[in-house]
Amino acid sequence: MKHKIQSEILTEVAELRRIRDAVREISFFGDNNRNAIDAQIDVLKSGMDEDEVNERFGVEAFEDADEYSENEFSNALDALRWMQGEAFDNEGQSPSEMWMPLVDESLLPKKANPIKKTPSRKQLITSNEAVDAKCQHKTPCSDCPWGRTALNKWLGGATIDEWIQTAHGEQKVDCHTLKGAECAGLAIYRSNVSKNPRADVLKLPSDRVKVFATPEEFREHHSHFPGAKAK
């Protein structure tokens, strides 16, 4: 299963916020369910990884062991696994759906509208899904990591530093969605930062509206998961 995209994560955060105060506050075992929902929201908003979840909610995060909540930690991990597209105990259900049996529907506010992703701009494309290019494109493809509409952290197998090093180097970089074409977004970025490769590679005019204008902008955008703020 694939990592959830930004629209799915933001919609789930909105739904958890909607149902929070309608969920039975204290469980049969004495756990605070609403605190557990807050933990899930934190995980999704911040785009935490497993280490960060452990550092924030794990038993070792608390000097006083009595402050540790197994319920909050377990639900935070459930949110993480859902965000990462992994199956957990309630396979196929989102965190908010798992809470629904404990919801008093009379306390629910009106349901928020889902945040829709524009269907005409396909993203999360792997190189295995690339199609033959009809010609060399001159604007970033829908999934280009150098485009300002790129999904955060969608960088293939390379790190942020490796991408920046490549962009400021001389090598040719192929588009990962169009076979036989070079990466237009990278070529535009090079112009944005006044990088003029000596090698025989694609060169395109500067465009700071569609493409990141500095390495700092690229790093900030790809340093966190969709829906989360950079640290």
C-alpha positions as CSV (number, residue, x, y, z in Angstrom):
1,M,0.0,0.0,0.0
2,K,1.1,3.6,-0.7
3,H,1.8,6.4,1.7
4,K,-1.3,8.5,2.1
5,I,-1.3,11.7,0.0
6,Q,-1.6,15.2,1.4
7,S,-5.4,15.5,0.7
8,E,-6.1,12.2,2.5
9,I,-4.0,13.2,5.5
10,L,-5.6,16.6,5.8
11,T,-9.1,15.1,5.4
12,E,-8.4,12.6,8.1
13,V,-7.1,15.3,10.5
14,A,-10.3,17.3,9.9
15,E,-12.4,14.3,10.6
16,L,-10.6,13.4,13.8
17,R,-11.1,17.0,15.0
18,R,-14.8,16.8,14.1
19,I,-15.5,13.6,16.1
20,R,-13.1,14.3,19.0
21,D,-15.5,15.9,21.5
22,A,-18.3,13.4,20.5
23,V,-16.1,10.4,21.4
24,R,-16.7,8.8,24.9
25,E,-14.0,10.6,26.9
26,I,-13.0,7.8,29.3
27,S,-12.8,4.2,28.2
28,F,-13.9,1.1,30.2
29,F,-10.3,0.7,31.2
30,G,-9.9,4.3,32.4
31,D,-8.0,5.6,29.4
32,N,-8.7,9.1,28.0
33,N,-9.8,8.5,24.5
34,R,-9.7,12.2,23.5
35,N,-6.1,12.4,24.5
36,A,-5.5,9.5,22.2
37,I,-7.2,11.3,19.3
38,D,-5.0,14.3,20.0
39,A,-2.0,12.1,19.7
40,Q,-3.2,10.8,16.3
41,I,-3.7,14.3,15.1
42,D,-0.2,15.3,16.2
43,V,1.3,12.3,14.3
44,L,-0.6,13.2,11.1
45,K,-0.1,16.9,11.2
46,S,3.6,16.6,11.9
47,G,4.2,13.7,9.5
48,M,6.1,11.8,12.3
49,D,8.1,8.7,11.6
50,E,8.4,5.8,14.0
51,D,11.3,7.2,15.8
52,E,9.5,10.5,16.4
53,V,6.4,8.7,17.6
54,N,8.6,6.8,20.1
55,E,10.3,10.0,21.2
56,R,7.0,11.8,21.7
57,F,4.7,9.1,23.1
58,G,6.9,6.1,24.0
59,V,7.6,5.1,27.6
60,E,11.1,6.4,27.5
61,A,9.8,9.9,26.6
62,F,8.6,10.4,30.2
63,E,10.7,10.8,33.3
64,D,7.7,9.8,35.4
65,A,6.5,6.5,34.2
66,D,3.0,7.3,35.5
67,E,2.7,9.9,32.8
68,Y,3.1,7.4,30.0
69,S,-0.1,6.3,28.3
70,E,-0.1,3.0,26.5
71,N,-3.4,4.0,25.0
72,E,-2.0,7.2,23.5
73,F,1.1,5.4,22.2
74,S,-0.8,2.6,20.6
75,N,-3.2,4.9,18.9
76,A,-0.4,7.2,17.7
77,L,1.2,4.1,16.1
78,D,-2.1,3.2,14.4
79,A,-2.2,6.7,12.9
80,L,1.4,6.3,11.7
81,R,0.7,3.0,10.1
82,W,-2.4,4.3,8.4
83,M,-0.4,7.3,7.1
84,Q,2.3,5.0,5.8
85,G,-0.3,2.8,4.0
86,E,0.4,-0.2,6.3
87,A,-2.3,-2.5,7.6
88,F,-2.9,-2.7,11.3
89,D,-5.5,-4.5,13.5
90,N,-8.5,-2.8,11.9
91,E,-7.4,-3.3,8.3
92,G,-9.0,-0.9,5.8
93,Q,-10.2,1.5,8.4
94,S,-8.9,5.0,9.1
95,P,-8.2,6.2,12.6
96,S,-11.5,8.2,12.6
97,E,-13.5,5.2,11.5
98,M,-12.1,3.1,14.3
99,W,-13.4,5.6,16.8
100,M,-17.0,5.7,15.4
101,P,-18.4,3.0,17.7
102,L,-17.6,5.3,20.7
103,V,-19.2,8.4,19.1
104,D,-22.3,10.0,20.4
105,E,-23.8,11.1,17.1
106,S,-26.0,13.8,18.7
107,L,-22.8,15.6,19.6
108,L,-21.3,15.6,16.2
109,P,-20.9,18.8,14.2
110,K,-21.6,18.9,10.5
111,K,-19.2,16.7,8.6
112,A,-16.4,18.6,6.8
113,N,-16.2,18.4,3.1
114,P,-13.3,16.2,1.9
115,I,-10.3,18.0,0.5
116,K,-10.2,16.9,-3.1
117,K,-7.1,16.4,-5.2
118,T,-7.3,17.7,-8.7
119,P,-7.7,14.6,-10.9
120,S,-6.0,16.0,-14.0
121,R,-2.6,16.2,-12.3
122,K,-1.5,12.6,-11.6
123,Q,1.1,12.3,-8.9
124,L,3.0,9.5,-7.0
125,I,4.3,8.1,-10.3
126,T,7.1,5.7,-10.2
127,S,9.7,5.2,-12.9
128,N,8.0,1.8,-13.7
129,E,4.9,3.7,-14.7
130,A,6.7,6.0,-17.1
131,V,5.3,6.4,-20.6
132,D,7.0,7.3,-23.8
133,A,7.5,11.0,-24.4
134,K,6.0,12.4,-27.6
135,C,8.5,15.3,-27.4
136,Q,10.7,17.1,-24.9
137,H,8.4,18.9,-22.5
138,K,9.3,22.5,-21.4
139,T,7.4,22.7,-18.1
140,P,7.6,20.4,-15.0
141,C,5.6,17.2,-15.3
142,S,2.8,16.7,-12.7
143,D,5.1,14.7,-10.4
144,C,8.3,16.7,-10.7
145,P,10.1,17.1,-7.4
146,W,11.3,20.6,-8.5
147,G,7.8,21.9,-9.1
148,R,6.1,23.9,-6.4
149,T,3.1,21.6,-6.6
150,A,5.3,18.5,-5.8
151,L,4.2,16.2,-3.0
152,N,6.4,16.7,0.0
153,K,9.2,14.1,0.4
154,W,8.3,12.4,-3.0
155,L,12.0,12.1,-4.0
156,G,12.3,8.5,-5.2
157,G,15.4,6.9,-3.8
158,A,17.5,10.1,-3.5
159,T,17.9,12.3,-0.5
160,I,17.3,16.1,-0.5
161,D,21.1,16.7,-0.5
162,E,21.6,14.3,-3.4
163,W,19.0,16.0,-5.4
164,I,20.5,19.5,-4.8
165,Q,24.0,18.2,-5.5
166,T,22.8,16.8,-8.8
167,A,21.0,19.9,-9.8
168,H,24.1,22.0,-9.1
169,G,26.2,19.6,-11.1
170,E,26.7,18.9,-14.8
171,Q,24.9,15.6,-15.3
172,K,21.9,14.9,-17.5
173,V,18.8,13.9,-15.5
174,D,16.0,12.0,-17.1
175,C,12.3,12.7,-16.4
176,H,11.0,9.8,-14.3
177,T,7.5,10.0,-15.8
178,L,8.3,10.4,-19.5
179,K,10.7,8.0,-21.2
180,G,13.2,9.6,-23.5
181,A,12.9,13.1,-22.1
182,E,15.0,15.1,-19.6
183,C,13.7,16.5,-16.4
184,A,12.2,19.9,-17.3
185,G,11.8,21.0,-13.7
186,L,15.5,20.5,-13.0
187,A,16.5,22.4,-16.1
188,I,14.3,25.3,-15.0
189,Y,15.6,25.2,-11.5
190,R,19.2,25.4,-12.8
191,S,18.2,28.6,-14.7
192,N,16.5,29.9,-11.5
193,V,19.8,29.6,-9.6
194,S,21.9,30.8,-12.5
195,K,23.5,27.4,-13.0
196,N,24.6,27.1,-16.7
197,P,25.9,23.5,-17.2
198,R,28.8,23.2,-19.6
199,A,27.6,19.7,-20.5
200,D,25.1,19.0,-23.4
201,V,22.0,18.9,-21.3
202,L,18.5,20.4,-21.4
203,K,18.4,24.1,-20.8
204,L,15.2,26.0,-20.3
205,P,14.3,29.6,-19.3
206,S,13.9,30.6,-15.6
207,D,10.4,30.3,-14.1
208,R,10.3,31.0,-10.3
209,V,6.5,30.7,-10.3
210,K,6.3,27.0,-11.2
211,V,9.7,25.8,-9.9
212,F,11.6,26.4,-6.7
213,A,13.9,29.4,-6.9
214,T,16.5,28.4,-4.3
215,P,17.9,25.2,-2.8
216,E,16.5,26.4,0.6
217,E,13.0,26.4,-0.9
218,F,13.5,22.9,-2.2
219,R,14.8,21.7,1.1
220,E,12.1,23.3,3.2
221,H,9.3,21.8,1.0
222,H,10.7,18.3,1.0
223,S,11.8,18.2,4.7
224,H,8.4,17.2,6.0
225,F,5.4,15.1,5.1
226,P,2.3,16.5,3.4
227,G,0.2,18.6,5.8
228,A,3.1,19.2,8.3
229,K,5.2,22.2,8.9
230,A,9.0,22.0,8.5
231,K,10.9,21.8,11.7
